[in-house]
Amino acid sequence: MPELSQETERGRAGAPFGLAEVTGPSMVPTLHHGDRLLLQYGAAIRPGDIVVLRHPFQQDLLVVKRAVERREGGWWVLGDNPYAGGDSTDYGVVPEELILGRARFRYRPLKDGQRSPLALARWVLSAARPLLPGWSASRRLRAR
């Protein structure tokens, strides 16, 4: 169930921004395995934001989820992929102090097989984009 590489924590010592690599399927279709994120540590969280947090039961594990709503005791967070699990439906409300920051930007690296002009053009159009609150290709959040 790991969602982010541990490189996120190394650059955190006082810097307001950091980079992370997504691993795992829980945020598909919004984020995919191998995507890179630009994080803003300590940013104000609003419903719909993609956040990086420490897993409530395994605090050496960092995960990326969508903050859905503030509840008593913290945030209710969900993955955009309803079949992947590993979110508040499993571990409940996440205390505010476990949320490290907010993802601001996603960058999808070029894959090895993307060398044709058409593949490069598709990559250029979809490789980088800001992560806006409430914007998701997932029907899971829209159905709530």
N, C-alpha and C positions, 0 to 999 in steps of 0.2 A: 503493500500500500504506500510506499514512499512516493512523494509527489514532487519534491524539489531536491536538487543536489545540495550537499552540505556547503558548497561554496558560498551560499547566501550568508552564512554566519561569519565567514572569514573577513569579509569586507565591511562588516557592520560597525566596527569600533569607532563610532562618532560620525561617520559619513551619513548624510541625509538620504543618499540613494545607493542602491546596490543592484547586482545582477543575479539572476537565478536561472537554472535550467529545469524545465518541467519533465518529470518522469511519471509514467502511469496514465491511465485513461479516464480518471474521474472528472475531468473538465472538458472532455470531448462533447460537443463540437467546437466550443470556444477556444480551447487550448489543446494542443496535441503533444505527444511524447517528443521531446527534443526542442520544443519552443523555448526561446529565451525571454525572460521578463525583466523589465526595468522596474525596480521596487522603490517606493518612497517610504522610508521608515518613520514611524510615529505620525503618519498622516491621519487626519480625521476620517472616520469610516462612516459611510452612508449605506443604506440598503441598496443592493445591486452591485456594490463594489466587489472586485476580486481581491482577496486578501491572502497574505501569507501568515501562517500561525504555527505554533507548536502543538503537536498532537496532545490532547488532554491526558492521555494515559501513558504516552511514550514521548516525553518531552525532548528527547534528542532527535526526534523525527519531525521534519518540517513538511507542512502540507499547504496546498493552495486550494481555496474554496471560494464560493460566492457568499458574501454576507447578505442574508435574506432579511432578517429583522432583529432589532434589539429586544431582548427579553430580560426579565429579572435575572441578574447574575451574569449577563454577558450577551453574546451574539449567537443567533441560530445560523449555522452555515450549511450550505449544500453544495455538492458537486453538480455540474451541469449534465453529467451522464447519470441517469437514474439507476442504471444497472451496475455501476462500479462500487457503490457503497462507500463507507469510510467517511461519513459526515455526521452532522448532528443527529440524524436518525439513529446512528449507532452509539454516539457518546454524549448526546445532549448539548446543552448550552455551553459555549466556549467562553471562559472568563476573559474579560478585556485585556488583562495583562499577558495572555498567551498570544494575542494578535500582534505580530511584529510590524507589519506595514501593508501598504496598499500597492497593488500592481498597476502601473500607469501605462505601460507600453509593451506590446508583444512583437517579437522578431522571430520569424521562422527561417532557419538557415537553409541554404541551398543544398539539395540532396545530390548524391553522387551521380545519379542517372539523368539529371536535369541539364543537358548540354545543348539540346536542339534550340533553335531560335524561338519556336513556339513555347517550349517548356520554360525558357528563360523569361519570355514575356509574361507568362502566367505567374511565375514566381515574383517578378517585379511588382505586379499588380496586387499580390496577396501577401507578400513577405512581412511587411511591417504595418502596424496600425495601432492607434491608441486604444486602450481598454476603457471604455466609457461605462459609467454605472447604468445598470438596467439593460444594457445592450447585450443580447445573447441570442444565439441561434437555437437555444434550447427551449422546447415547449414546456419543460418542467416548471420553469419559473413563471411563465406567462399563464399557466393554468392555475396557479395559487390564488 
